[in-house]
Amino acid sequence: MEAQACGTPVIAFGRGGALETVVDYKKNPQTATGLWFDQQTVESLVRAVETFSAISNRISAENCFLQANRFSSRMFQTSYLALLEKYCHQVPHRT
């Protein structure tokens, strides 16, 4: 996230948190923020680096920044407060 917050595209293992935080170029080139590699092997990572070298100039710094911003503390706070507001209004008040 730190790299993307600085507008830098990334290469990430395509499992776990990267599935939510990195938009894969192969899946969505218009909004990509990086490239996933499929296996934790030297060969898979080398292929990803080679592919990344060819496409990294097509990944915009703005996409990276916007994606990272989705996970900022301000966005978390705003979403959390909205969720609380929604559910607090649904709880019946006891007298």
Rosetta blueprint (number, residue, H / E / L):
1 M L
2 E H
3 A H
4 Q H
5 A H
6 C L
7 G L
8 T L
9 P L
10 V E
11 I E
12 A E
13 F E
14 G L
15 R L
16 G L
17 G L
18 A H
19 L H
20 E H
21 T H
22 V L
23 V L
24 D E
25 Y L
26 K L
27 K L
28 N L
29 P L
30 Q L
31 T L
32 A L
33 T L
34 G E
35 L E
36 W E
37 F E
38 D L
39 Q L
40 Q L
41 T L
42 V H
43 E H
44 S H
45 L H
46 V H
47 R H
48 A H
49 V H
50 E H
51 T H
52 F H
53 S H
54 A H
55 I H
56 S H
57 N H
58 R H
59 I L
60 S L
61 A H
62 E H
63 N H
64 C H
65 F H
66 L H
67 Q H
68 A H
69 N H
70 R L
71 F L
72 S L
73 S H
74 R H
75 M H
76 F H
77 Q H
78 T H
79 S H
80 Y H
81 L H
82 A H
83 L H
84 L H
85 E H
86 K H
87 Y H
88 C H
89 H L
90 Q L
91 V L
92 P L
93 H L
94 R L
95 T L
